[in-house]
Amino acid sequence: QVQLVESGGGLVQAGGSLRLSCVASGSIVAIYSMGWYRQAPGKQRELVAVIRSGGATNYADSVKERFTISRDNAGNTVYLQMNGLKPEDTAVYYCNANIISGAPYGMNYWGKGTLVTVSS
């Protein structure tokens, strides 16, 4: 029983900022990584950013130098600080985590998504 709950989406003008949050809870043994994906209408889901348990991060080229991913000290919450938002950032943003739960290996879990709309 693992759940990811996102918050922080909304409507913002181009050039503005938003911070997304995602909290993982349930029968968790360990979390290897947490990250954010996004999916715009009619497009495939793409990786935005990921942070691993050791602190290493990866970003999509389109968001480098604008977005920052981080985790809290407990490791169960991931944030995505989004600055300099552009209309092309408009999408549903999904929290993702690779988690050890009942199985002896990590499995991917997903939040239900939070909508980010950037107006021009």
Number of C-alpha atoms within 10 A of each C-alpha: 8 14 17 21 17 23 16 15 18 14 13 18 14 17 14 14 16 18 16 21 22 27 20 24 13 10 13 15 13 15 19 17 23 30 26 26 19 22 19 16 9 6 9 8 15 14 16 22 24 24 22 18 13 8 11 10 16 15 19 13 9 11 17 12 11 13 20 19 23 21 21 10 7 6 17 18 18 24 23 22 15 20 17 15 23 19 15 13 20 20 21 18 26 25 29 25 27 18 23 18 17 13 9 9 10 17 14 13 15 20 18 13 22 21 18 22 20 20 16 11
